Amino acid sequence: MSPSKSPSNHIPVMLEEVMAALAVQAGGRYVDCTVGGGGHALEILERSYPGGQLLGIDADPDAIKAAQKKLEGHKHSTLLVNDNFVNLQTTCIKYDFFPVHGILFDLGLSSLQLNGSGRGFSFQNDAPLDMRFNPGQGITAADIINTSSEAELARLIQNYGEESRSRQIASLIVRERPVTSTLHLARIVEKAVGPRTTRIHPATKTFQALRIAVNLELENLEVALKQAIELLGFDGRLVVLSYHSLEDRIVKRFMQREARGCICPPATPVCVCGHKPRLKLIRRHVITPAEDEVRANPRSRSAKLRIAQRLFEKDDCVDTEELETLWAETKARAWKRPALLRKLEMVFAMA
Ligand SMILES: C[S@@+](CC[C@H](N)C(=O)[O-])C[C@H]1O[C@@H](n2cnc3c(N)ncnc32)[C@H](O)[C@@H]1O
């Protein structure tokens, strides 16, 4: 099997670019907030050997099982946690896993979820309309479809799917309720918007909208990005791969705002916000996959990579030479914590 292919057949997207973005180094400590099948995680562990440590988070218990299998060879330096990344900070504090050298978000769905979960993410096979990353939590897509008003459905499909024919779709859904299966929903959308005119299936946007709503994807991303910044150590990297414009817009705005000094409204005569840049943009523009990769892995076609590096305000922390030395020592010590490694081994053994 090719090293980049996971047992779930999920090919990690922009693998080389992501590793370069994280600036993975031996002995480094990394958080993969969307560990999935463990493709990126495995590469991080291999490149941070010896001494590297990885905390992998995923909301989907099946993803954690797949990652556990994939990362078996690195189990003494890996901690896997089945949780939502909206709890990123609590998780890192709980396991004493901070500060870190890099944090990765590879948003959206894995191929395992799309093709083999039976949870209704895809309209290629018939399945119940569930769409929860964690099947033990929250409401399903069927709950939303069958209980929302027509106006609410139209708004959701418009806002989260950027679907211009959202009103026609919502109206037909309401007429055909109850709608409980993927193929039924896909047929309704096709009927509402007319037959396919491009390579993209007409139900793609509606399915995306429901998945975003079910998993509170945009809300959780906004919260997690704010937490991520607090966990990064000196020069730590924040790396985000997103797959649709709504996610990318959130990431872009967040990074740009955190890279700025004053964020007072333009008309304010004197700065009152006191905002200081906490991130440096590593690339001002988004990075997209090479043509070869898109050909080999069509799932990567919509990927957008953004990278930022943690900045600290030196003057906020030190004002004398003595303090500067102390700060340098603390910084050097903070990366090496043998007690943490022992803790990781114990937790992995219990998982
Ligand atoms: C694109 S896949 C990651 C694939 C992974 N990078 C690899 O190489 O195998 C995205 C994963 O993120 C998880 N996920 C999405 N939103 C999440 C959230 N809010 N909290 C935790 N996991 C999430 C999904 O369950 C899915 O397994």
The ligand as an SDF file (V2000), in Angstrom:
LIG
                    3D

 27 29  0  0  0  0  0  0  0  0999 V2000
  -11.1020   15.5420    5.8780 C   0  0  0  0  0  0  0  0  0  0  0  0
  -11.2340   14.4970    7.2500 S   0  0  0  0  0  0  0  0  0  0  0  0
   -9.6010   14.4700    7.9190 C   0  0  0  0  0  0  0  0  0  0  0  0
   -8.7120   13.4950    7.2330 C   0  0  0  0  0  0  0  0  0  0  0  0
   -7.3350   13.3890    7.8430 C   0  0  0  0  0  0  0  0  0  0  0  0
   -6.6090   14.6270    7.7620 N   0  0  0  0  0  0  0  0  0  0  0  0
   -6.5330   12.2610    7.1870 C   0  0  0  0  0  0  0  0  0  0  0  0
   -5.4930   12.5490    6.5820 O   0  0  0  0  0  0  0  0  0  0  0  0
   -6.9340   11.1080    7.2790 O   0  0  0  0  0  0  0  0  0  0  0  0
  -12.0660   15.4910    8.3830 C   0  0  0  0  0  0  0  0  0  0  0  0
  -12.3300   14.8460    9.7320 C   0  0  0  0  0  0  0  0  0  0  0  0
  -12.6830   15.8990   10.6270 O   0  0  0  0  0  0  0  0  0  0  0  0
  -13.6640   15.4490   11.5040 C   0  0  0  0  0  0  0  0  0  0  0  0
  -14.3510   16.6310   12.0020 N   0  0  0  0  0  0  0  0  0  0  0  0
  -15.0570   17.5280   11.2860 C   0  0  0  0  0  0  0  0  0  0  0  0
  -15.5190   18.4930   12.1130 N   0  0  0  0  0  0  0  0  0  0  0  0
  -15.0780   18.1990   13.3520 C   0  0  0  0  0  0  0  0  0  0  0  0
  -15.2000   18.8290   14.6240 C   0  0  0  0  0  0  0  0  0  0  0  0
  -15.9020   19.9450   14.7850 N   0  0  0  0  0  0  0  0  0  0  0  0
  -14.5870   18.2580   15.6700 N   0  0  0  0  0  0  0  0  0  0  0  0
  -13.8560   17.1190   15.5220 C   0  0  0  0  0  0  0  0  0  0  0  0
  -13.7250   16.4740   14.3630 N   0  0  0  0  0  0  0  0  0  0  0  0
  -14.3120   17.0150   13.2830 C   0  0  0  0  0  0  0  0  0  0  0  0
  -14.5250   14.5230   10.6820 C   0  0  0  0  0  0  0  0  0  0  0  0
  -15.1890   13.6080   11.5140 O   0  0  0  0  0  0  0  0  0  0  0  0
  -13.4850   13.8630    9.7630 C   0  0  0  0  0  0  0  0  0  0  0  0
  -13.0610   12.6380   10.2960 O   0  0  0  0  0  0  0  0  0  0  0  0
  1  2  1  0
  2  3  1  0
  2 10  1  0
  3  4  1  0
  4  5  1  0
  5  6  1  0
  5  7  1  0
  7  8  2  0
  7  9  1  0
 10 11  1  0
 11 12  1  0
 11 26  1  0
 12 13  1  0
 13 14  1  0
 13 24  1  0
 14 15  1  0
 14 23  1  0
 15 16  2  0
 16 17  1  0
 17 18  1  0
 17 23  2  0
 18 19  1  0
 18 20  2  0
 20 21  1  0
 21 22  2  0
 22 23  1  0
 24 25  1  0
 24 26  1  0
 26 27  1  0
M  CHG  2   2   1   9  -1
M  END
$$$$
